[in-house]
Amino acid sequence: MAHFNVAKGLYAKRRRKARKRFGVALKAYLVIDAGLEMVLELEWATIPQLKELDKQVQTAFDLLTALKKK
């Protein structure tokens, strides 16, 4: 759902509504991050296997944070 909220935020006519959508997307990325932690704890994957995915999630989170501040 994060990607839907990002798209809706980018095309929102009101800045307030866009910031709200970006906030919802940020929360979704936090849930994804928590899920990755759970995958590690349950030993379904190793750190090297998840490193690239974690990097991409962090990049998306950073970009959304910057958009929300505008």
JOHU-V592490 format. One record per pair of residues at least 6 apart in sequence whose ideal C-beta (glycine too) atoms are under 6 Angstrom apart, sorted by the first residue. I is the first residue (numbers start at 1). J is the second residue. If there is no record, write none. Layout:
BEGIN
i = [I:I]
j = [J:J]
END
This chain:
BEGIN
i = [1:2:2:2:5:5:5:6:8:9:9:9:12:19:22:22:22:25:26:29:29:32:36:39]
j = [28:25:28:29:21:24:25:25:21:18:21:22:18:68:64:67:68:64:64:57:61:57:50:45]
END
